[in-house]
Structures are given as C-alpha cells and as structure tokens.
Amino acid sequence: MRIDVLGVGFDNITADEAVSAAYSAVCGETPSGYVVTPNPEIIWLCRDDDRLRAAINDAFLVLPDGIGVIYGAKILGTPLKARIPGIDFISALLARMAESGKSVFLFGSKPGVAEAAAENIAAAHPGIVISGTCDGYFTDDGPIIQKINDASPDLLLVCLGAPKQELWMAENVSKLNVRLMAGLGGSLDVFAGNVKRAPKAWQRLGLEWLYRLIKEPRRIKRMIKLPLFVLAVIMKRIRG
C-alpha cells in the first residue's frame, strides 16, 4: 500500500520490510526496477515536473528519506510506518547481500570517489562483490550502460543527485542488465569517508538535515522548500 504525499506515493513499510523486498529483487525472486528515496525537496519539485513525478511513482520502492515526509503524512492523516534514510537502507541491504556473495556496481560522484567507496564497502562487508565503478561525469549514456551491462551486477547504486538520478533510472531501466537499482544521492561520498553523517543523537531526533545545514550553510537555498512543503500539506489537509 502506498501513502500519497502531495502526489508522491510512498510505500508504507518498515526498514526491515524494505530491505527484505529489495533483497528478494536482488535475488531475482520478484520483478524489480529501481528504488527511490524522496525527501520534501524532491516532492516539491514533483509538483511542477510530471516526468519526475512519474519516474518516482513508477519505482519498485518509494522510501521516505526525510523527517519532513513523515510529518507530512501524519498531518494528512495517513501516517507512514517509518522514516527510512537511504544510507541506512542500502547499508543493511549490502550487509545481507554480502552473506550470499551478491555483486554491486557503484556509479556516480566525482572521479575517484566510487573507487574509495568500493574499498570501504568491501572492507565493511566481506563477501560482497564489487563488480565495477564509474564516476558521474559523462555526456553519453551509451558507454556507461555498456560498462554496467558487461559487469551484470545484482545491484546498481546510482548516485547522480536528485532529480537527475531518478530520471536516469526511469529512462534506462529497460536497457540495463541489473536486478535492482537504487538512487542514493551523495551516499558514495559517505561510504568513501568524504562526508560525515550527523551524530547518532541527531539522527534519532530526525535532525540530520539541520546538522548538514550547519555544516554546509549553502544548503539554505534548498532548505527553503521545506516550509513551503509543510504549508502545502497543511492546506491540503484543511481542504480535505
């Protein structure tokens, strides 16, 4: 069952259920496609972008990555079971994949980042197979798709930043020989050790966004969409 939040449908599942569903797809047990993890900023972009909204709603899994999505669903009277940060979801999935020797391809970020992330993922999850890496600086999809298909990974991490990664996955899902894709923004920089996550206490309080804003003040231009999102949710609830 999906919960509608301003036109974007979120899967109403727990983190464990999300990982189990993704793992089944990685194993080829269920039809799959790609996973997206929208936050309020992406929901706001979807209001004026039919193509992006369709790309997100057509995903195999739509997971709420952002405390604002959780509050928005609650305000609308249709609460979601849990917030599922993309980095936590994929870390749990990689751990499970490592137990059965599944493979992952890392695609995105600046040159060198995917390779560093691959080293750390392999060290953290013995048994995982890194089938390939590729940075996110390209002008032609063809060679990228060919490289990924030659590697034939069970999981492809697409870290091009939103909304580029969602549109790229939707456009190329039928061309790729992979079991499952997941769009995860800046996760490769986290895995590579270039970006530090908020302390656990901030994460538990749902204030990871505030921690990142303090560390990166330039994000204020993006964060301005959050109050607009909350206002739109409130107005929708009032109007029924």
N, C-alpha and C positions, 0 to 999 in steps of 0.2 A: 504494500500500500504506500502511495506517495502523498505527502502533505504539500499543498500548494502555498507558496510564499511569494506573493506578488508575481505570479506567472511561472515560477520555477518550482518543479515538483521534486521534493526531497524524499528519499527512501527512509521510512520510519523504522529504523533498525538500530541495534546496539553496535558497539565497536566490534565485539566478538562475532556477531552475525555478519557484519560487513566483511571481515577477514575470511570467514568461512565461505561466504558466497564468492569472494574473489579467488580463493584457493581452488574451489570447485571449477571455476572458469579456467584457471591456470592449468589445471589437470585435464582439461578438455571434457569434463563431465557435464557441463552446461553450456549453452550458447552464451557468448560474451560480447565483447566490443571494447568499451573504454569506461574508465572511472573518472568522474569529475568531483571537485570539492569546492563548490562556490561559497563565497562569503558575501556580506551585504553589498560590497562594492560591485561584484560581478552581477548580483541580482539587479542592481540599479542600472547597470549597462544594458541588461536584457530588456529593459522597458522600452528602449529605443532601437533595439537591434534584433530583428526577427530571426536572422540567421544564427546569431549567438544563442538566443533562447532555444531555438530548435536543436542546436548542437548539444546543449546541456540536457534538455529534456529527452533526447534520444539516447543518452548514455546508459550503459549497463547498470551502473550505480551512481547515484547523485547523493553525496555525503555532505552534511552541514559542517563546514570548516569555518567556524566563527561564532562567538557567543551571541553576536547580533542576530544571527539566523535563529538561534534557539529562543531568544526573547521575542523575536518577531512572530514565530509560530505560536508561542504561548499567548501573545497579545491577540492573535487572530482566533484563539480558542481551539487550536489544533496542535497541541504540544508535540514536539519530537522526543523520542526516547533518549537521545544523547547527542552531544557535540562530538564530532569525530575529526580531530585535526589530521590533515593529510599525512604529515610526517610520522605521526603515531601509527596511523593505519598501515602505511607502507612498511614501517619498521617491523610491525607484527607479522605482516604478510611475508616479508623477506625471511624472517626467522622460521616461519613454517615451511617456506619453500626450501630452505637450507636442509631441513630434515630429510627431504626426498631428492636432493640434488637437482632442483629445478634451476633454470637459467634466467638471467635478466640482462637487458641491454639498456645502457644509460645514454640518454640523448638530451642535450641542452646545455645551457650556461656558457660561460666564456671558455676559450681554449685552455685545456689543462685541468679544468675543474672536474669534469666527468671521470678522468683518469684517477685523480686523487680520491674522489668519492668511491670509485671502484675498489681501490686499495683498502680503504677503511671499511667498506661493506664486507669485503671478503674476509678481513680480519675479525670483524664482529660476528659474522655468520659463516663459520667454517662449513663447507658443504655446498654453499651457493656457487653457481657457475656464472661468471661474468662473461657473457657471450660477445660483448663489444661495447664500444663507447664512441660518441660523436658529439662535437660541440654544437651550439645552436646558431652558429654564424654560417648561413647558407643562402643562396639565391634560387637554387633549383632543387625541387623535391626529389627528382629522379634518382640521383646518386645516393641520397640518404635512404630512400626506400629500398634501393637495390642492396645497400650495405646491410640494412636491417634484415631483409628477407634472406640474404646469404647466411646470416647468423642464426635465423629462425629461433628467436628467444621465446621462452614461455611468457615472459613479462617484459613489456617495454615501458620505461619511465620517460615521459615526455615533459621536459622542464623548460619550456619556452616562455613562461609567464602568461598570465591571463590578459586578454582573451585569445591570444594567438594559439596557445596550445590546445584549447578546446576546439577551435575552428580547424586546426591542422588535423587533429584526431578524427573529427567528423568527416572531413574531406577525404582522408586517406585510409580509413578503417578497412574498406573493401580491397585495398591494394596491398595490405601488409600481411605477411605470413607470421603472425604472432597470436598467442592465445588470448592475451589481455593487454590493454594499455592503461596507463594512469597518468593524468595530468597533475603535476605537483610543483609548479612554480619554481621557487628558489630552494627546493629540497636538496638539490645536488650540492649547493654551497654549504648547507648544514652538514651533510654527510662528509663533505671534503674538509670540514673544520674551519671554513672561512667565515661562517656566520654562527654565532652562539644563540641558542634558544634562551627564552626567559627562564629564570629560576623556577623550580617546581611549584613554589608557593604562588607565583604569578599565574602559572598555567592552571593550577587548581581553581583559582578565583576567576578564570576566564579573562585575565588582563594581559595576555601575551601581546595583544595588539598595542596596548599602552606602553609596554616595555619597549617594543620595536619602535614606537613613535618617539620615545625619549632618546633612544639610541640613534634614530635616523629622523631628525626633525623635518627633513624634506618630504616625508610621507604625509605631512599635514594636508597637502593638496588632495591626496587620495582619501584621507580620513573624513574630509568634509562631507562625503557622500553618506556617512553613517547617520548623522541626524536627519538627513533628507529621507533615508530609508525608514527610520523609525517613525517619522511623521507620516509617511505614506502608509505604513502598516496601521497606525492608529486611525487614520482617515478611512481606510478600508474597513476596519472593524466597526467604526461608527456608522458607516453607510450600509453595513451588513453584506 
